[in-house]
Amino acid sequence: MVRYYCPYCNPKYQFQKHSSKGNLICGLCGEDLVKKPFIRLNQIIALVAASSLLLPLIYAFIFLIKNQLNPNKNYQANSSLMIVIKDPI
Ligand SMILES: [Zn+2]
């Protein structure tokens, strides 16, 4: 269902009227009503901004829990890697 709204009036007090030509007008100011899109551009931008802040946090949190569950895969404490670094000296 396509919803219409008046861009100038308070959305709480809006009511629709049919003009003499047959198109919908605002009952308060008489301005032509504008179609309300299903997804607005502002919502998409807000979703991208919010996800760019939250997704790395969630990603880091998942890896934190994974490392807590199996601490054997701690590569910094791997002794074979220490030998490779020491060899050229
Ligand atoms: Zn209006």
PDB file of the backbone (N, CA, C, O) and the ligand in Angstrom, with CONECT records:
HET     ZN  A 101       1
ATOM      1  N   MET A   1       0.844  -1.199   0.000  1.00  0.00           N
ATOM      2  CA  MET A   1       0.000   0.000   0.000  1.00  0.00           C
ATOM      3  C   MET A   1       0.878   1.247   0.000  1.00  0.00           C
ATOM      4  O   MET A   1       1.778   1.373   0.831  1.00  0.00           O
ATOM      5  N   VAL A   2       0.626   2.155  -0.912  1.00  0.00           N
ATOM      6  CA  VAL A   2       1.401   3.394  -0.988  1.00  0.00           C
ATOM      7  C   VAL A   2       0.778   4.414  -0.051  1.00  0.00           C
ATOM      8  O   VAL A   2      -0.420   4.688  -0.122  1.00  0.00           O
ATOM      9  N   ARG A   3       1.602   4.974   0.828  1.00  0.00           N
ATOM     10  CA  ARG A   3       1.103   5.967   1.778  1.00  0.00           C
ATOM     11  C   ARG A   3       1.490   7.356   1.303  1.00  0.00           C
ATOM     12  O   ARG A   3       2.544   7.554   0.699  1.00  0.00           O
ATOM     13  N   TYR A   4       0.614   8.317   1.589  1.00  0.00           N
ATOM     14  CA  TYR A   4       0.866   9.697   1.199  1.00  0.00           C
ATOM     15  C   TYR A   4       1.030  10.546   2.452  1.00  0.00           C
ATOM     16  O   TYR A   4       0.447  10.256   3.496  1.00  0.00           O
ATOM     17  N   TYR A   5       1.834  11.598   2.332  1.00  0.00           N
ATOM     18  CA  TYR A   5       2.005  12.503   3.457  1.00  0.00           C
ATOM     19  C   TYR A   5       2.239  13.917   2.950  1.00  0.00           C
ATOM     20  O   TYR A   5       2.661  14.131   1.813  1.00  0.00           O
ATOM     21  N   CYS A   6       1.950  14.883   3.830  1.00  0.00           N
ATOM     22  CA  CYS A   6       2.216  16.281   3.504  1.00  0.00           C
ATOM     23  C   CYS A   6       3.593  16.635   4.056  1.00  0.00           C
ATOM     24  O   CYS A   6       3.836  16.432   5.246  1.00  0.00           O
ATOM     25  N   PRO A   7       4.510  17.164   3.226  1.00  0.00           N
ATOM     26  CA  PRO A   7       5.856  17.473   3.724  1.00  0.00           C
ATOM     27  C   PRO A   7       5.905  18.710   4.629  1.00  0.00           C
ATOM     28  O   PRO A   7       6.935  18.963   5.253  1.00  0.00           O
ATOM     29  N   TYR A   8       4.825  19.480   4.715  1.00  0.00           N
ATOM     30  CA  TYR A   8       4.872  20.751   5.454  1.00  0.00           C
ATOM     31  C   TYR A   8       4.177  20.674   6.806  1.00  0.00           C
ATOM     32  O   TYR A   8       4.506  21.448   7.706  1.00  0.00           O
ATOM     33  N   CYS A   9       3.225  19.760   6.973  1.00  0.00           N
ATOM     34  CA  CYS A   9       2.444  19.749   8.205  1.00  0.00           C
ATOM     35  C   CYS A   9       2.946  18.661   9.155  1.00  0.00           C
ATOM     36  O   CYS A   9       3.657  17.740   8.751  1.00  0.00           O
ATOM     37  N   ASN A  10       2.564  18.788  10.409  1.00  0.00           N
ATOM     38  CA  ASN A  10       2.883  17.802  11.437  1.00  0.00           C
ATOM     39  C   ASN A  10       2.193  16.476  11.093  1.00  0.00           C
ATOM     40  O   ASN A  10       0.985  16.462  10.859  1.00  0.00           O
ATOM     41  N   PRO A  11       2.934  15.368  11.057  1.00  0.00           N
ATOM     42  CA  PRO A  11       2.309  14.082  10.696  1.00  0.00           C
ATOM     43  C   PRO A  11       1.219  13.625  11.659  1.00  0.00           C
ATOM     44  O   PRO A  11       0.396  12.786  11.291  1.00  0.00           O
ATOM     45  N   LYS A  12       1.191  14.156  12.890  1.00  0.00           N
ATOM     46  CA  LYS A  12       0.157  13.752  13.848  1.00  0.00           C
ATOM     47  C   LYS A  12      -1.219  14.266  13.436  1.00  0.00           C
ATOM     48  O   LYS A  12      -2.230  13.603  13.669  1.00  0.00           O
ATOM     49  N   TYR A  13      -1.253  15.442  12.827  1.00  0.00           N
ATOM     50  CA  TYR A  13      -2.543  16.101  12.584  1.00  0.00           C
ATOM     51  C   TYR A  13      -2.934  16.110  11.118  1.00  0.00           C
ATOM     52  O   TYR A  13      -3.802  16.885  10.715  1.00  0.00           O
ATOM     53  N   GLN A  14      -2.303  15.256  10.310  1.00  0.00           N
ATOM     54  CA  GLN A  14      -2.613  15.288   8.886  1.00  0.00           C
ATOM     55  C   GLN A  14      -3.841  14.446   8.580  1.00  0.00           C
ATOM     56  O   GLN A  14      -4.032  13.378   9.162  1.00  0.00           O
ATOM     57  N   PHE A  15      -4.659  14.922   7.679  1.00  0.00           N
ATOM     58  CA  PHE A  15      -5.727  14.103   7.126  1.00  0.00           C
ATOM     59  C   PHE A  15      -5.849  14.416   5.649  1.00  0.00           C
ATOM     60  O   PHE A  15      -5.578  15.531   5.202  1.00  0.00           O
ATOM     61  N   GLN A  16      -6.271  13.387   4.893  1.00  0.00           N
ATOM     62  CA  GLN A  16      -6.283  13.513   3.442  1.00  0.00           C
ATOM     63  C   GLN A  16      -7.644  13.982   2.962  1.00  0.00           C
ATOM     64  O   GLN A  16      -8.679  13.645   3.535  1.00  0.00           O
ATOM     65  N   LYS A  17      -7.615  14.776   1.887  1.00  0.00           N
ATOM     66  CA  LYS A  17      -8.841  15.220   1.240  1.00  0.00           C
ATOM     67  C   LYS A  17      -8.685  15.064  -0.257  1.00  0.00           C
ATOM     68  O   LYS A  17      -7.574  15.126  -0.784  1.00  0.00           O
ATOM     69  N   HIS A  18      -9.781  14.863  -0.931  1.00  0.00           N
ATOM     70  CA  HIS A  18      -9.747  14.833  -2.391  1.00  0.00           C
ATOM     71  C   HIS A  18     -10.075  16.223  -2.910  1.00  0.00           C
ATOM     72  O   HIS A  18     -11.067  16.832  -2.510  1.00  0.00           O
ATOM     73  N   SER A  19      -9.231  16.715  -3.804  1.00  0.00           N
ATOM     74  CA  SER A  19      -9.486  18.033  -4.383  1.00  0.00           C
ATOM     75  C   SER A  19     -10.555  17.915  -5.477  1.00  0.00           C
ATOM     76  O   SER A  19     -11.012  16.817  -5.793  1.00  0.00           O
ATOM     77  N   SER A  20     -10.944  19.054  -6.046  1.00  0.00           N
ATOM     78  CA  SER A  20     -11.967  19.036  -7.096  1.00  0.00           C
ATOM     79  C   SER A  20     -11.476  18.329  -8.352  1.00  0.00           C
ATOM     80  O   SER A  20     -12.276  17.825  -9.141  1.00  0.00           O
ATOM     81  N   LYS A  21     -10.119  18.292  -8.539  1.00  0.00           N
ATOM     82  CA  LYS A  21      -9.561  17.587  -9.695  1.00  0.00           C
ATOM     83  C   LYS A  21      -9.491  16.084  -9.461  1.00  0.00           C
ATOM     84  O   LYS A  21      -9.346  15.318 -10.413  1.00  0.00           O
ATOM     85  N   GLY A  22      -9.595  15.645  -8.188  1.00  0.00           N
ATOM     86  CA  GLY A  22      -9.599  14.212  -7.907  1.00  0.00           C
ATOM     87  C   GLY A  22      -8.325  13.712  -7.276  1.00  0.00           C
ATOM     88  O   GLY A  22      -8.272  12.561  -6.842  1.00  0.00           O
ATOM     89  N   ASN A  23      -7.270  14.552  -7.206  1.00  0.00           N
ATOM     90  CA  ASN A  23      -6.040  14.071  -6.567  1.00  0.00           C
ATOM     91  C   ASN A  23      -6.059  14.400  -5.081  1.00  0.00           C
ATOM     92  O   ASN A  23      -6.822  15.255  -4.632  1.00  0.00           O
ATOM     93  N   LEU A  24      -5.205  13.705  -4.321  1.00  0.00           N
ATOM     94  CA  LEU A  24      -5.191  13.849  -2.866  1.00  0.00           C
ATOM     95  C   LEU A  24      -4.466  15.136  -2.475  1.00  0.00           C
ATOM     96  O   LEU A  24      -3.390  15.436  -2.992  1.00  0.00           O
ATOM     97  N   ILE A  25      -5.073  15.896  -1.553  1.00  0.00           N
ATOM     98  CA  ILE A  25      -4.424  17.084  -1.009  1.00  0.00           C
ATOM     99  C   ILE A  25      -4.452  17.008   0.516  1.00  0.00           C
ATOM    100  O   ILE A  25      -5.207  16.234   1.104  1.00  0.00           O
ATOM    101  N   CYS A  26      -3.608  17.832   1.140  1.00  0.00           N
ATOM    102  CA  CYS A  26      -3.554  17.883   2.598  1.00  0.00           C
ATOM    103  C   CYS A  26      -4.794  18.617   3.116  1.00  0.00           C
ATOM    104  O   CYS A  26      -5.194  19.643   2.566  1.00  0.00           O
ATOM    105  N   GLY A  27      -5.393  18.076   4.180  1.00  0.00           N
ATOM    106  CA  GLY A  27      -6.588  18.685   4.733  1.00  0.00           C
ATOM    107  C   GLY A  27      -6.314  19.972   5.487  1.00  0.00           C
ATOM    108  O   GLY A  27      -7.226  20.778   5.671  1.00  0.00           O
ATOM    109  N   LEU A  28      -5.077  20.188   5.930  1.00  0.00           N
ATOM    110  CA  LEU A  28      -4.743  21.376   6.710  1.00  0.00           C
ATOM    111  C   LEU A  28      -4.313  22.536   5.830  1.00  0.00           C
ATOM    112  O   LEU A  28      -4.856  23.635   5.945  1.00  0.00           O
ATOM    113  N   CYS A  29      -3.336  22.304   4.943  1.00  0.00           N
ATOM    114  CA  CYS A  29      -2.771  23.414   4.165  1.00  0.00           C
ATOM    115  C   CYS A  29      -3.185  23.379   2.702  1.00  0.00           C
ATOM    116  O   CYS A  29      -2.982  24.363   1.992  1.00  0.00           O
ATOM    117  N   GLY A  30      -3.755  22.283   2.231  1.00  0.00           N
ATOM    118  CA  GLY A  30      -4.198  22.224   0.848  1.00  0.00           C
ATOM    119  C   GLY A  30      -3.106  21.919  -0.149  1.00  0.00           C
ATOM    120  O   GLY A  30      -3.318  22.015  -1.358  1.00  0.00           O
ATOM    121  N   GLU A  31      -1.948  21.554   0.343  1.00  0.00           N
ATOM    122  CA  GLU A  31      -0.823  21.214  -0.541  1.00  0.00           C
ATOM    123  C   GLU A  31      -1.004  19.793  -1.078  1.00  0.00           C
ATOM    124  O   GLU A  31      -1.638  18.955  -0.435  1.00  0.00           O
ATOM    125  N   ASP A  32      -0.437  19.528  -2.273  1.00  0.00           N
ATOM    126  CA  ASP A  32      -0.499  18.174  -2.826  1.00  0.00           C
ATOM    127  C   ASP A  32       0.277  17.214  -1.939  1.00  0.00           C
ATOM    128  O   ASP A  32       1.354  17.550  -1.449  1.00  0.00           O
ATOM    129  N   LEU A  33      -0.268  16.020  -1.733  1.00  0.00           N
ATOM    130  CA  LEU A  33       0.409  15.022  -0.909  1.00  0.00           C
ATOM    131  C   LEU A  33       1.503  14.337  -1.714  1.00  0.00           C
ATOM    132  O   LEU A  33       1.403  14.198  -2.933  1.00  0.00           O
ATOM    133  N   VAL A  34       2.570  13.903  -1.000  1.00  0.00           N
ATOM    134  CA  VAL A  34       3.727  13.266  -1.610  1.00  0.00           C
ATOM    135  C   VAL A  34       3.710  11.795  -1.229  1.00  0.00           C
ATOM    136  O   VAL A  34       3.390  11.445  -0.094  1.00  0.00           O
ATOM    137  N   LYS A  35       4.057  10.933  -2.184  1.00  0.00           N
ATOM    138  CA  LYS A  35       4.125   9.495  -1.906  1.00  0.00           C
ATOM    139  C   LYS A  35       5.246   9.212  -0.930  1.00  0.00           C
ATOM    140  O   LYS A  35       6.345   9.751  -1.063  1.00  0.00           O
ATOM    141  N   LYS A  36       4.972   8.366   0.054  1.00  0.00           N
ATOM    142  CA  LYS A  36       5.999   7.965   1.019  1.00  0.00           C
ATOM    143  C   LYS A  36       6.664   6.706   0.495  1.00  0.00           C
ATOM    144  O   LYS A  36       6.007   5.672   0.372  1.00  0.00           O
ATOM    145  N   PRO A  37       7.975   6.770   0.177  1.00  0.00           N
ATOM    146  CA  PRO A  37       8.644   5.569  -0.341  1.00  0.00           C
ATOM    147  C   PRO A  37       8.795   4.519   0.745  1.00  0.00           C
ATOM    148  O   PRO A  37       8.852   4.837   1.933  1.00  0.00           O
ATOM    149  N   PHE A  38       8.859   3.254   0.318  1.00  0.00           N
ATOM    150  CA  PHE A  38       8.940   2.140   1.271  1.00  0.00           C
ATOM    151  C   PHE A  38      10.249   2.187   2.055  1.00  0.00           C
ATOM    152  O   PHE A  38      10.238   2.074   3.281  1.00  0.00           O
ATOM    153  N   ILE A  39      11.386   2.354   1.357  1.00  0.00           N
ATOM    154  CA  ILE A  39      12.690   2.497   2.016  1.00  0.00           C
ATOM    155  C   ILE A  39      13.288   3.819   1.555  1.00  0.00           C
ATOM    156  O   ILE A  39      13.496   4.041   0.362  1.00  0.00           O
ATOM    157  N   ARG A  40      13.559   4.685   2.511  1.00  0.00           N
ATOM    158  CA  ARG A  40      14.137   5.980   2.165  1.00  0.00           C
ATOM    159  C   ARG A  40      15.660   5.893   2.111  1.00  0.00           C
ATOM    160  O   ARG A  40      16.260   4.990   2.694  1.00  0.00           O
ATOM    161  N   LEU A  41      16.279   6.846   1.403  1.00  0.00           N
ATOM    162  CA  LEU A  41      17.736   6.880   1.266  1.00  0.00           C
ATOM    163  C   LEU A  41      18.388   7.103   2.628  1.00  0.00           C
ATOM    164  O   LEU A  41      19.458   6.559   2.901  1.00  0.00           O
ATOM    165  N   ASN A  42      17.751   7.895   3.478  1.00  0.00           N
ATOM    166  CA  ASN A  42      18.296   8.154   4.821  1.00  0.00           C
ATOM    167  C   ASN A  42      18.423   6.872   5.614  1.00  0.00           C
ATOM    168  O   ASN A  42      19.401   6.681   6.337  1.00  0.00           O
ATOM    169  N   GLN A  43      17.443   5.989   5.485  1.00  0.00           N
ATOM    170  CA  GLN A  43      17.465   4.728   6.214  1.00  0.00           C
ATOM    171  C   GLN A  43      18.621   3.849   5.748  1.00  0.00           C
ATOM    172  O   GLN A  43      19.259   3.179   6.560  1.00  0.00           O
ATOM    173  N   ILE A  44      18.896   3.849   4.425  1.00  0.00           N
ATOM    174  CA  ILE A  44      19.991   3.036   3.887  1.00  0.00           C
ATOM    175  C   ILE A  44      21.325   3.571   4.403  1.00  0.00           C
ATOM    176  O   ILE A  44      22.192   2.801   4.815  1.00  0.00           O
ATOM    177  N   ILE A  45      21.485   4.917   4.376  1.00  0.00           N
ATOM    178  CA  ILE A  45      22.738   5.523   4.844  1.00  0.00           C
ATOM    179  C   ILE A  45      22.931   5.250   6.333  1.00  0.00           C
ATOM    180  O   ILE A  45      24.041   4.949   6.772  1.00  0.00           O
ATOM    181  N   ALA A  46      21.866   5.353   7.102  1.00  0.00           N
ATOM    182  CA  ALA A  46      21.954   5.093   8.544  1.00  0.00           C
ATOM    183  C   ALA A  46      22.307   3.639   8.818  1.00  0.00           C
ATOM    184  O   ALA A  46      23.063   3.342   9.743  1.00  0.00           O
ATOM    185  N   LEU A  47      21.759   2.735   8.015  1.00  0.00           N
ATOM    186  CA  LEU A  47      22.051   1.313   8.190  1.00  0.00           C
ATOM    187  C   LEU A  47      23.516   1.018   7.895  1.00  0.00           C
ATOM    188  O   LEU A  47      24.155   0.258   8.622  1.00  0.00           O
ATOM    189  N   VAL A  48      24.059   1.624   6.818  1.00  0.00           N
ATOM    190  CA  VAL A  48      25.470   1.420   6.467  1.00  0.00           C
ATOM    191  C   VAL A  48      26.363   1.992   7.553  1.00  0.00           C
ATOM    192  O   VAL A  48      27.352   1.363   7.931  1.00  0.00           O
ATOM    193  N   ALA A  49      26.034   3.178   8.065  1.00  0.00           N
ATOM    194  CA  ALA A  49      26.852   3.802   9.108  1.00  0.00           C
ATOM    195  C   ALA A  49      26.825   2.984  10.389  1.00  0.00           C
ATOM    196  O   ALA A  49      27.859   2.780  11.025  1.00  0.00           O
ATOM    197  N   ALA A  50      25.654   2.521  10.763  1.00  0.00           N
ATOM    198  CA  ALA A  50      25.541   1.737  11.991  1.00  0.00           C
ATOM    199  C   ALA A  50      26.259   0.405  11.856  1.00  0.00           C
ATOM    200  O   ALA A  50      26.908  -0.045  12.800  1.00  0.00           O
ATOM    201  N   SER A  51      26.151  -0.238  10.684  1.00  0.00           N
ATOM    202  CA  SER A  51      26.802  -1.533  10.507  1.00  0.00           C
ATOM    203  C   SER A  51      28.319  -1.376  10.442  1.00  0.00           C
ATOM    204  O   SER A  51      29.044  -2.271  10.876  1.00  0.00           O
ATOM    205  N   SER A  52      28.820  -0.243   9.902  1.00  0.00           N
ATOM    206  CA  SER A  52      30.273  -0.040   9.856  1.00  0.00           C
ATOM    207  C   SER A  52      30.845   0.125  11.253  1.00  0.00           C
ATOM    208  O   SER A  52      32.022  -0.166  11.467  1.00  0.00           O
ATOM    209  N   LEU A  53      30.062   0.576  12.191  1.00  0.00           N
ATOM    210  CA  LEU A  53      30.518   0.680  13.572  1.00  0.00           C
ATOM    211  C   LEU A  53      30.348  -0.637  14.324  1.00  0.00           C
ATOM    212  O   LEU A  53      31.194  -1.013  15.136  1.00  0.00           O
ATOM    213  N   LEU A  54      29.253  -1.331  14.048  1.00  0.00           N
ATOM    214  CA  LEU A  54      28.918  -2.510  14.853  1.00  0.00           C
ATOM    215  C   LEU A  54      29.573  -3.785  14.345  1.00  0.00           C
ATOM    216  O   LEU A  54      29.956  -4.634  15.150  1.00  0.00           O
ATOM    217  N   LEU A  55      29.715  -3.947  13.017  1.00  0.00           N
ATOM    218  CA  LEU A  55      30.226  -5.211  12.479  1.00  0.00           C
ATOM    219  C   LEU A  55      31.653  -5.525  12.930  1.00  0.00           C
ATOM    220  O   LEU A  55      31.907  -6.668  13.309  1.00  0.00           O
ATOM    221  N   PRO A  56      32.619  -4.566  12.914  1.00  0.00           N
ATOM    222  CA  PRO A  56      33.955  -4.885  13.441  1.00  0.00           C
ATOM    223  C   PRO A  56      33.934  -5.263  14.904  1.00  0.00           C
ATOM    224  O   PRO A  56      34.707  -6.115  15.342  1.00  0.00           O
ATOM    225  N   LEU A  57      33.049  -4.631  15.666  1.00  0.00           N
ATOM    226  CA  LEU A  57      32.916  -4.939  17.090  1.00  0.00           C
ATOM    227  C   LEU A  57      32.429  -6.372  17.281  1.00  0.00           C
ATOM    228  O   LEU A  57      32.967  -7.108  18.108  1.00  0.00           O
ATOM    229  N   ILE A  58      31.420  -6.765  16.523  1.00  0.00           N
ATOM    230  CA  ILE A  58      30.878  -8.121  16.607  1.00  0.00           C
ATOM    231  C   ILE A  58      31.929  -9.132  16.135  1.00  0.00           C
ATOM    232  O   ILE A  58      32.095 -10.194  16.736  1.00  0.00           O
ATOM    233  N   TYR A  59      32.632  -8.789  15.056  1.00  0.00           N
ATOM    234  CA  TYR A  59      33.686  -9.648  14.495  1.00  0.00           C
ATOM    235  C   TYR A  59      34.787  -9.887  15.524  1.00  0.00           C
ATOM    236  O   TYR A  59      35.219 -11.023  15.721  1.00  0.00           O
ATOM    237  N   ALA A  60      35.241  -8.823  16.179  1.00  0.00           N
ATOM    238  CA  ALA A  60      36.278  -8.935  17.203  1.00  0.00           C
ATOM    239  C   ALA A  60      35.773  -9.736  18.401  1.00  0.00           C
ATOM    240  O   ALA A  60      36.524 -10.509  18.996  1.00  0.00           O
ATOM    241  N   PHE A  61      34.530  -9.553  18.745  1.00  0.00           N
ATOM    242  CA  PHE A  61      33.948 -10.246  19.884  1.00  0.00           C
ATOM    243  C   PHE A  61      33.864 -11.743  19.620  1.00  0.00           C
ATOM    244  O   PHE A  61      34.116 -12.546  20.518  1.00  0.00           O
ATOM    245  N   ILE A  62      33.508 -12.129  18.379  1.00  0.00           N
ATOM    246  CA  ILE A  62      33.429 -13.545  18.014  1.00  0.00           C
ATOM    247  C   ILE A  62      34.812 -14.186  18.106  1.00  0.00           C
ATOM    248  O   ILE A  62      34.954 -15.294  18.621  1.00  0.00           O
ATOM    249  N   PHE A  63      35.849 -13.472  17.596  1.00  0.00           N
ATOM    250  CA  PHE A  63      37.203 -14.028  17.649  1.00  0.00           C
ATOM    251  C   PHE A  63      37.727 -14.097  19.071  1.00  0.00           C
ATOM    252  O   PHE A  63      38.488 -15.001  19.414  1.00  0.00           O
ATOM    253  N   LEU A  64      37.322 -13.145  19.896  1.00  0.00           N
ATOM    254  CA  LEU A  64      37.717 -13.169  21.308  1.00  0.00           C
ATOM    255  C   LEU A  64      37.165 -14.413  21.985  1.00  0.00           C
ATOM    256  O   LEU A  64      37.877 -15.089  22.728  1.00  0.00           O
ATOM    257  N   ILE A  65      35.898 -14.715  21.730  1.00  0.00           N
ATOM    258  CA  ILE A  65      35.273 -15.896  22.328  1.00  0.00           C
ATOM    259  C   ILE A  65      35.914 -17.166  21.772  1.00  0.00           C
ATOM    260  O   ILE A  65      36.146 -18.117  22.517  1.00  0.00           O
ATOM    261  N   LYS A  66      36.206 -17.189  20.452  1.00  0.00           N
ATOM    262  CA  LYS A  66      36.838 -18.360  19.831  1.00  0.00           C
ATOM    263  C   LYS A  66      38.199 -18.630  20.450  1.00  0.00           C
ATOM    264  O   LYS A  66      38.534 -19.781  20.730  1.00  0.00           O
ATOM    265  N   ASN A  67      38.988 -17.582  20.667  1.00  0.00           N
ATOM    266  CA  ASN A  67      40.311 -17.757  21.263  1.00  0.00           C
ATOM    267  C   ASN A  67      40.231 -18.172  22.719  1.00  0.00           C
ATOM    268  O   ASN A  67      41.113 -18.869  23.221  1.00  0.00           O
ATOM    269  N   GLN A  68      39.194 -17.752  23.388  1.00  0.00           N
ATOM    270  CA  GLN A  68      39.030 -18.171  24.775  1.00  0.00           C
ATOM    271  C   GLN A  68      38.674 -19.646  24.863  1.00  0.00           C
ATOM    272  O   GLN A  68      39.047 -20.325  25.819  1.00  0.00           O
ATOM    273  N   LEU A  69      37.949 -20.144  23.859  1.00  0.00           N
ATOM    274  CA  LEU A  69      37.509 -21.534  23.890  1.00  0.00           C
ATOM    275  C   LEU A  69      38.657 -22.485  23.563  1.00  0.00           C
ATOM    276  O   LEU A  69      38.802 -23.495  24.252  1.00  0.00           O
ATOM    277  N   ASN A  70      39.504 -22.209  22.521  1.00  0.00           N
ATOM    278  CA  ASN A  70      40.695 -23.038  22.292  1.00  0.00           C
ATOM    279  C   ASN A  70      41.936 -22.153  22.317  1.00  0.00           C
ATOM    280  O   ASN A  70      42.297 -21.559  21.301  1.00  0.00           O
ATOM    281  N   PRO A  71      42.586 -22.065  23.466  1.00  0.00           N
ATOM    282  CA  PRO A  71      43.787 -21.238  23.588  1.00  0.00           C
ATOM    283  C   PRO A  71      45.028 -21.892  22.982  1.00  0.00           C
ATOM    284  O   PRO A  71      46.094 -21.276  22.993  1.00  0.00           O
ATOM    285  N   ASN A  72      44.933 -23.125  22.451  1.00  0.00           N
ATOM    286  CA  ASN A  72      46.088 -23.797  21.842  1.00  0.00           C
ATOM    287  C   ASN A  72      46.545 -23.099  20.564  1.00  0.00           C
ATOM    288  O   ASN A  72      47.716 -23.194  20.197  1.00  0.00           O
ATOM    289  N   LYS A  73      45.651 -22.408  19.893  1.00  0.00           N
ATOM    290  CA  LYS A  73      46.000 -21.770  18.629  1.00  0.00           C
ATOM    291  C   LYS A  73      46.522 -20.353  18.851  1.00  0.00           C
ATOM    292  O   LYS A  73      46.180 -19.445  18.093  1.00  0.00           O
ATOM    293  N   ASN A  74      47.316 -20.160  19.842  1.00  0.00           N
ATOM    294  CA  ASN A  74      47.933 -18.856  20.085  1.00  0.00           C
ATOM    295  C   ASN A  74      49.272 -18.843  19.357  1.00  0.00           C
ATOM    296  O   ASN A  74      50.237 -19.445  19.828  1.00  0.00           O
ATOM    297  N   TYR A  75      49.342 -18.170  18.221  1.00  0.00           N
ATOM    298  CA  TYR A  75      50.516 -18.253  17.349  1.00  0.00           C
ATOM    299  C   TYR A  75      51.717 -17.496  17.904  1.00  0.00           C
ATOM    300  O   TYR A  75      52.850 -17.792  17.523  1.00  0.00           O
ATOM    301  N   GLN A  76      51.507 -16.547  18.774  1.00  0.00           N
ATOM    302  CA  GLN A  76      52.626 -15.793  19.329  1.00  0.00           C
ATOM    303  C   GLN A  76      53.452 -16.648  20.287  1.00  0.00           C
ATOM    304  O   GLN A  76      54.645 -16.403  20.464  1.00  0.00           O
ATOM    305  N   ALA A  77      52.825 -17.650  20.905  1.00  0.00           N
ATOM    306  CA  ALA A  77      53.536 -18.507  21.846  1.00  0.00           C
ATOM    307  C   ALA A  77      54.043 -19.779  21.173  1.00  0.00           C
ATOM    308  O   ALA A  77      54.462 -20.717  21.851  1.00  0.00           O
ATOM    309  N   ASN A  78      54.005 -19.813  19.830  1.00  0.00           N
ATOM    310  CA  ASN A  78      54.434 -21.002  19.103  1.00  0.00           C
ATOM    311  C   ASN A  78      55.962 -21.085  19.119  1.00  0.00           C
ATOM    312  O   ASN A  78      56.628 -20.150  18.675  1.00  0.00           O
ATOM    313  N   SER A  79      56.521 -22.170  19.614  1.00  0.00           N
ATOM    314  CA  SER A  79      57.974 -22.267  19.781  1.00  0.00           C
ATOM    315  C   SER A  79      58.681 -22.459  18.446  1.00  0.00           C
ATOM    316  O   SER A  79      59.805 -21.980  18.296  1.00  0.00           O
ATOM    317  N   SER A  80      58.074 -23.145  17.458  1.00  0.00           N
ATOM    318  CA  SER A  80      58.720 -23.364  16.165  1.00  0.00           C
ATOM    319  C   SER A  80      58.944 -22.053  15.432  1.00  0.00           C
ATOM    320  O   SER A  80      59.919 -21.914  14.693  1.00  0.00           O
ATOM    321  N   LEU A  81      58.063 -21.103  15.628  1.00  0.00           N
ATOM    322  CA  LEU A  81      58.222 -19.794  14.997  1.00  0.00           C
ATOM    323  C   LEU A  81      59.405 -19.051  15.610  1.00  0.00           C
ATOM    324  O   LEU A  81      60.092 -18.320  14.896  1.00  0.00           O
ATOM    325  N   MET A  82      59.659 -19.207  16.877  1.00  0.00           N
ATOM    326  CA  MET A  82      60.768 -18.559  17.554  1.00  0.00           C
ATOM    327  C   MET A  82      62.095 -19.070  17.002  1.00  0.00           C
ATOM    328  O   MET A  82      63.042 -18.294  16.879  1.00  0.00           O
ATOM    329  N   ILE A  83      62.187 -20.347  16.669  1.00  0.00           N
ATOM    330  CA  ILE A  83      63.412 -20.939  16.121  1.00  0.00           C
ATOM    331  C   ILE A  83      63.726 -20.333  14.760  1.00  0.00           C
ATOM    332  O   ILE A  83      64.885 -20.038  14.467  1.00  0.00           O
ATOM    333  N   VAL A  84      62.705 -20.143  13.925  1.00  0.00           N
ATOM    334  CA  VAL A  84      62.894 -19.576  12.586  1.00  0.00           C
ATOM    335  C   VAL A  84      63.448 -18.165  12.700  1.00  0.00           C
ATOM    336  O   VAL A  84      64.297 -17.779  11.896  1.00  0.00           O
ATOM    337  N   ILE A  85      63.007 -17.408  13.646  1.00  0.00           N
ATOM    338  CA  ILE A  85      63.510 -16.048  13.814  1.00  0.00           C
ATOM    339  C   ILE A  85      64.957 -16.048  14.316  1.00  0.00           C
ATOM    340  O   ILE A  85      65.746 -15.184  13.932  1.00  0.00           O
ATOM    341  N   LYS A  86      65.297 -16.984  15.145  1.00  0.00           N
ATOM    342  CA  LYS A  86      66.647 -17.029  15.750  1.00  0.00           C
ATOM    343  C   LYS A  86      67.698 -17.520  14.775  1.00  0.00           C
ATOM    344  O   LYS A  86      68.851 -17.113  14.918  1.00  0.00           O
ATOM    345  N   ASP A  87      67.399 -18.363  13.793  1.00  0.00           N
ATOM    346  CA  ASP A  87      68.366 -19.028  12.924  1.00  0.00           C
ATOM    347  C   ASP A  87      69.347 -18.095  12.193  1.00  0.00           C
ATOM    348  O   ASP A  87      70.544 -18.372  12.263  1.00  0.00           O
ATOM    349  N   PRO A  88      68.949 -17.015  11.498  1.00  0.00           N
ATOM    350  CA  PRO A  88      69.910 -16.199  10.742  1.00  0.00           C
ATOM    351  C   PRO A  88      70.984 -15.559  11.601  1.00  0.00           C
ATOM    352  O   PRO A  88      72.042 -15.228  11.066  1.00  0.00           O
ATOM    353  N   ILE A  89      70.792 -15.371  12.849  1.00  0.00           N
ATOM    354  CA  ILE A  89      71.765 -14.665  13.715  1.00  0.00           C
ATOM    355  C   ILE A  89      72.899 -15.534  14.121  1.00  0.00           C
ATOM    356  O   ILE A  89      73.791 -15.087  14.843  1.00  0.00           O
TER     357      ILE A  89
HETATM  358 ZN    ZN A 101      -0.202  20.060   4.826  1.00  0.00          ZN2+
END
